[in-house]
Amino acid sequence: MLSQTTPEPFAPCPAPFNLAAHVLARADDDPDKIALAVLGLTRAERWSYGRLKAAVMGTATGLRRAGLKPGDKVLMRLGNTVEFPIAYLGAIAAGLVPLPTSAALTEPEVAAIIATIKPGAILRDPAIACPPTDIPMINPDTLQAMHDLPPTDFVMGDPNRPAYIIYTSGTSGTPRAVVHAHRAIWARQMMMQGWHGLGQSDRLLHAGAFNWTYTLGTGLMDPWTAGATALIPQAGLDPTQLPLLLKRHDVTIFAAAPGVYRKFLKPGERFDLPRLRHGLSAGEKLLDTIRAAWEQATGTPIFEAYGMSECSTFISAAPDRPAPKGSLGFPQPGRRIAILGDDGPVPLGEEGTIAVHRTDPGLMLEYLGAPEATAARFRGDWFLTGDQGVMGPDGAITYLGRSDDMMNAGGYRVSPLEVEAVLNTHPGITLAAVTDVEVKQDARLIMAFYTGPEPVPEAELAAFAAERLASYKCPRGYFHLDALPTGANGKILRRALRPIYKALHGHS
């Protein structure tokens, strides 16, 4: 048998359609129910479904009155506040195409994004980096005032038209603008069944910031689509306080990146959380030590999901189908997934590239302005993830690693080529190479290695990188070498950098 799934056909997305209308479809069922609570240690900011929908639709009105028209792109440079998801949904409701971005991006990075997407407006908190531009800016106070405007109608249309854009650090070293259709939200129903088991009565606490796509999807859009309650920690809350919030607010599902779990789980600690059913993990590989610590502390499982910016999650464990030990889990119901070799799906048990069929409703439309890069990700009808895996006889998929040198920094995928391109512009560096290394158990950081006439002070290199790269892309250490490891063809062997790091630090 071959390594591919042949699922029952997934119901097609209805037309006409609007992503925001789908997310808020249950808001009128119980407008007084709490849709969102922003949790602090002493107080919580609560939003009912009625208030949330009114704010979204008022924002849609305000954005249209600002001169924006359906199809216009809107760059989001907002902080970790509730204004972020409201503006995001308001833009989509109005037929605009928002691009949510991390507040950590620097001016040069944002300038490159602006040049690529050519937004009609920028929603911008003055405290968030943004280069000088003539593009109209809308500040948070103006956005907040829009909440009280009369609602507009949802702009309905083809579910295959662009709905939003997110940026990913491409394997070429050039960040790509990933364009997603309105139908992407329809595909997330597969996750509700095949990953988090979310229902209307759930209270889901996501530990991420509002302006992170993992939070937007799993932490907000999914609970609101299900008519559940979304809970988000107040900005700046120490992760060690999360168990207190889980207890105090009767959380039934907890979601976070593995790094967050690591920050508050301590050996031997136990939490009394009678309402908690399970945890969710995505963004980077969950290590067995973290899983074991969570299970010991809470008595509940963690269900891990695997995905990428181009298709969100599509392989996962779930409450009704746990992952066999050592595997990622199973393709979600309705997903057509294969393990590909050069000639198509390989036999079960053989290694190949994890691939998603081009008919998947959650798959991206394109990389904006990069048709060749888009075409390069497909082999026939299959989208290539760039990750290697094996499908077992039971259909479970085991992850074997990247087929390139992509790094993972706190849940963000980072291309080494992007970081190296910046470091190579420093006058004291002849050639740079970066990789992520395990600095202690369950913790990986990006490290840079370089050649040059002489060592450059680490503080100088750190400042140089910080001016040009988002903080999560910046190396945490810099090492001067006489030569970088290369293969017979002269290509840098990034994996060979890890033993060098261990040797320099006396690790075994």
N, C-alpha and C positions, 0 to 999 in steps of 0.2 A: 504493500500500500504506500501511497505517496503522502508526503507531509503537507497536506492542505485540508482546509475545512470546507464543507459544502452545507452551510446552514440553511434553515428554512428562510424563505424570502422575508426581509424586513419590510414592514409597511412603509410605502413611500411617503415622503413629506407632502402634506397637503398644499394646495395652491389656490388662491394667493396666500402668502405667508409673511410673517414678520417675527424675527427672533424675540424681540421684546414683548410682543403680544403673547407669544407662547409662554415666556417666563412668568408673565403676570396674569395668566388666564384664570388662576384660582383666587386672585386678589378680591374679587367681588363676592366670593362665596362666604367669607367671614372677614369683613374689612376691619374688625376690631382685634383680630388675632395678631399676636406679635410676629412680624416677619423678620425683624432684625433687632438684636440687642448688642451694643458695643459695651464690653464688660471691663470695668475697672475694679479695684479692690474695695472701694467704698460706695460706688454708685454705678448705674448702668444707664446708657442712653438707649431708649426703646422707640422703635418705629413699627406702627401697626401696618397691616397690608394696605389699608385705606390711605394712610398718610404716605406710604412709600409710592403707591401708584400715582397719587396726586402730584407728588414731587417729580416723578419721572415724566409724567405727561406735561406738567408745567414747564419742565426743562426743555422738552421737545418743542413746545410753543416758543419759548424764548430763543432757542437756537435758530428756529426758522425765521423769527422776527429779526434776528441779527443778520439776515441776508443769506444764510446758508440754504442750499437746496439739495434735494435727494441726490445721492451719489457723491456729494462733496466729502472729502476726507477731513477728519478732525484729529489733530495731535493732542494727546492728553499728557500734560506735565503737571500732575496734581499729586499731593501728598497722601499719606496714609489716613484718610478720613472717609466718612460715609459719602462725601460729595463725589468720590471716585465712581462707585458703582451706579449712583443716581445719574451722573452725567453720561456714563457709558450707555446705560439703557435708554436714557433720554435721546441721545444721538441716534441710536439704532431705531427707536420708535419713530423718529422724524425722517428716517430713510437715509441718514448720514452714515459714514463709515469711520468709526472711531479707531484710533491706534493707541491703546494703553501702553505706557512705557514705565520702566523702573525709575524711581526718583534718583537712583544712584548714577544714572548716565551723566556723562560730562558734556560740556558745551560742544567740543568737536564731534562727539558721537551723535548728539542731537542734530547738529548742523548737517551731518551726512544723511540722517533720516529725513530731515526737511527737504533736502535736495532730491531725495528719491521719491517721496510720496506727494510733495507739493500740496500741503494741506490748505484748506480754505480758511481755517482758524486754528488757534492754539488755545486750549483750556489750560491756564497756567497759574500756579501758585508762585508769587514772586520769589519765594525761598527756594524754588526748584530750578536747577541750572537750565538755561536756555539761551542760545546765541541771539545777538541783536538781529532783528528781522522786521520787515514791513508787513508781515502777515498779521491780521487782526488778532489781538489777545483778549480772552475773556477770563477775568479773575474769579476766585472762589466767592467773593461777596456778590458779584453779579449772578453767578450760577445759583447761589442760595436764594437770591431774590426771585429767580425764575420759578421756584417751587410753588409760589402762590398765584402764578398766572393760570388763566383758564386752560383746561386740557385741549390738546389737539387730537385728531384722529391718528391712529397708527397708519403709517404708510405701508400698505400691503403690496405684494408683488411676487415675482418669480423667486421661489426658494433657492434657486441657484445663483442669484445675484450676490455681489459682495456685501457682507454685513460688518466685518471688522478685520483688522490687520494686527498681527503680532510679529515681533522681531525675534529671529533666532540666530544664533552664532553658527554660520554655515561651515561645512567642512572645508570650503575653499578659503576660509579666513575672512570672507566678506559677509557681514551680517545680512541676512535676507529678510525681506518683508513678506511674511506669509499671509496670503489673502484667504479668508474663510467665508463661506457662504452662510446665508441665514439658516440653511438646512443643518448646519453643524449642531445646533441646539437640539434638533430632532434626534440626531444620532446619540445624544447623551442618555436617552432612555435605555440604551443597551448597557450603559454603566450602572444605572440604578438597579437593574436586575443582576448584572454580571460582576458588580464590584461592591458598591456600598449598601445595597439593600435598604435604600432610603424610602421612608413612608411619611404620610401627612402628619403623624403624631410625633415625629422625631424632632430632637433638638440637637443640631449638629454644630459643634464648636470647631472652627478651623483656626489654627494658630498662626496663619500667615497674615501679611499686610493686605489692605484693600487693593493696593496697586500691583499685586502679583497675579498673573494669569491663573495659577493653581488655585488661589483663593477665589478669584472671580468665578471660576467654573464650579469646582467642588464645594467651595465654602458658601457661595451665594446663589448663583444661577440654579444649581441643582435643588437646594432646599426650597427656593421660591417656586420653581416649576412644580415641585411635589406638594406645595402648600404647607411645608414644614417651617420650622423656626431656625434661622441662621444666627449663630453667635460668633462674634469676633472680639479678640482681646483688644483693649485700648492700646494705642500706640505707645511704645516704650515699656510695656509691662514685662517684667523679668520672667523668663520661661519657667523658673522654679516655682512661680505662683500658679501655674496652670492646673496642677492637681486641686488646688483650692477652688478654682473656678469650675472645674468639672463636678465637684461635689456640690458647691453652693447653687449652681444653676441647673441641676438635674440633667446633665448632658447625657444623651443616649449614644451618640457617635462622635468620636474625636478624630480629626484629620490634621496631618502635619507632614513635613519632610522629615526624613530620618534624623537629620541634625538636630531638630527640635526635641524629638524624643530623647536623644542622647543628653541634652542639657539638663533635663529634670529627673531622669531615671537614675536611681542610685542602688547599688547592690543590696539586696535584702530588704529594701523598702516596700511597704504595702500600703495601698490606698483603699479606703472604704467608699466604693462608688456603686451603690446598688442599682442605679438606673442605667449605667453604662453597658452597652451591648458589645461594642468592639471599637477598634481603632482602624484608621485608614492611613496608608503611606504611599507616597509617590514623589517623583522629582529626582530620585537617585536610588541606587540599589540599597535595600534594607538588609543590614547585616544580622546574622543569627543572634549575636550577643544582645542587640537592641530588642529584637523580638522576644528573646527569653526574659529579659529584664522587665518588659511591659507585661508579659503574661504572668510573671511572678507577682508584680506589683498590683495588677488589677484583676487577675483571674479571667481575663477576656483575650481573644485573639486579635492580631493585626492582619488586615487583608491588604496585600500589596498590589499596586497596579503599575503596569509598564505602558509608556506611550511616548509621544514626542509632540513638538509644537505643531507639526504638520497634520496630526490626526488625534491629538489628545491621547487618552488611554484606550487601549483596545484588547489588552491581555491582562487578566487579573485573577486573583482569588476572590471568593465571595462567601457570604454566610452559608449558602446552600451548596457550595462547591469549593471547599478549601483546597489550597494548592498542595500537591504532593511535595514532600520535603525536598528542598534544593531547587525547586522549579519556580518560575514566575507565576504559574497558574494556567488558566485556559483562555482561549479566545472568547471574548464576550458573546453572548447569544446574538446571532444576526451578523457577526463579523466573518468575512471571508479572508482567512489568513493562510499564508504558506511559508515554508522554508525552501528557499530557492537555491539551486546550483546554476551552473552556466546554461543548462538545457531545460530549465524549468524546475518544478517541485522535486525535491530529492526524496528517496525512500525514507520511511519512518526510521528514526534512530541515527540518521546521518546529519552532519553539520551543514548549515547553509545560512543564507541571509534572510532574516525575518522580513516579510513583505506583506503589504496590505493591498487588497484588490482595488482598482481604480473606481469601482462602483460604490465604495463605502461612503455613506452620506456625511461622515465626519471628516473625510479627507479634504485637504486644502484645494482651492481652485488653482493657485499658481504662486510662484515667487514673483512679486510685482516687478515689472520691468526687466525680468531675467528669463526669457523664454528658453534659452539654452540650458540654464541651470535647472529649470523646471523639467525639461525633457530628459535631462541626465539622471533624474531620480526614478525614472520609469524603465522597466524592462517588459515590453509588451503591455499586458494589462495589469502589471504589478508595480506598486510603489515600493521602492527599496528603502528600508530604514537605515541601512548601514551597520546594523547590529547583527551579530552572529548568534544562532540558536539551534536547538535540536528539539524536534517534536517526538514525544514518546508514543507508545501504542495507545495510551489513554487519551491522547490529544493535548496533554500538558506540555508546555514549552519551557525549556531550560535555557537560561541566558548564558552565553559564552564570551561576551565582551564586544567591544567595538571593532569594526573592520578598519577603522582609521584611528586617529589619536585624540579624538574628542575628550575633553575633560569635564568633570562635574564639580561645580563650586557651589555648595550649599543649595543644591537643587536646580541651579542654572547650568545649562549646557554651554560650554565655552570652547571655542576653537583655539588651539594653540597658535594657529597661523595669524589670527587676529592680534593676539597679545605680542607675538614675535614681531609682527609688522611695525608695531609701535616702538618696541624696544630697539629695533634695528635702526631707528632714526636718531638714537642718542649718539653724539659724536665720539664717546668713549667706547662704544661697542662695535666690534667688527661683525660678529654674528651671534644671534641669540637663539635659544631653544627653551621651551617650557613644557612642563608636564605636571600632573597632579601626583603627589606622593602621600603615602600613609605616614603621618608624623607621630601618631599614637594610635592605639587600638580604636577602630571605628571612626577615625578622623582623617580626612584627606585635605591637603592644601596645595595650591598652585605654587610651584617653585620655578625660578628662572636660572638658567645657566648660560654663560656668555664667554666669548673670547674678545680680547682687546689688548692694546699695548700694555695696560696695567689695570689692576683692580680699581673700580669706581666706588666711592663711598656708597654704602647701601642706602643711606638716607637720601642721597641725591637721586638714585635710581627709583626709589619708592615715590619721591615727590614727582619725578618725571612721569611715571606711570599714572599716578593719581590725577594728574592734570588732563590725561588723555583717555583714560579707561574708567568705566564704572568700577566701584570698589570691589565688587565680587569677581571682577576679571583681573585684578591686580595681584601679581605674585606676592607671596608672604616671605620670600627669601631670595637672595641673589648670590650666585656663586661663579667666581671667575675661574675659567679653566684654560689650560694651554691649548686644548683642542676639544671640539665637540665630537661625540661618537657618531660615525657615519658608516654606511654600508659600502659595498663594492662600487655602487653607482654614484656615491657621494651624497646620498640622501641621509638627512639627520635621522638617527635611530632614537626616537624620544623615549621608548621604553627602556633603553640602556641608561637613561639619566637616573632612573630610580636607584639602581645599585650604586651609582656614583654618590647620590645623596646619602645613602646609608653608610657608605665608606667614610664620607666626610664627617659623619656624626657618630661614627663608632657603633652603628647598629649591626646586629648579626643578621 
